């Protein structure tokens, strides 16, 4: 089966075979995610928010993620290596990949009172 064409952040810096994400510390990544304000747009658990898309747990490949946060298109500000290092991005990415999947709305009793 053929793969769909990559677009947006996925095509930025993409190699023919995706490189494995660098080793990251999810616990430190969560601290950085909150410290650097990612939750303001993407939600506390990276499930998306008012102005930012869902990031995890099914994150785009690390190369595309890293390229996008350095040179975003849209409303997200760029994060240079002076603000967040490559290792810190690896930690944030590890956190994003570790978050549990958002529950299906049908499984939340308060949302199903009808």
Buried (B, 14 or more C-beta within 10 A) or exposed (E): EEEEEEEEBBEBBBEEEEEEBBEBBBEBBBBBBEEBEBBEBBBEBBBBBEEBBBBBBEBBBBBBBBBBBBEBEEEBEEBEEEEBEEBBBBBBBBBBBBBEEBEEEEEEEEEEEE
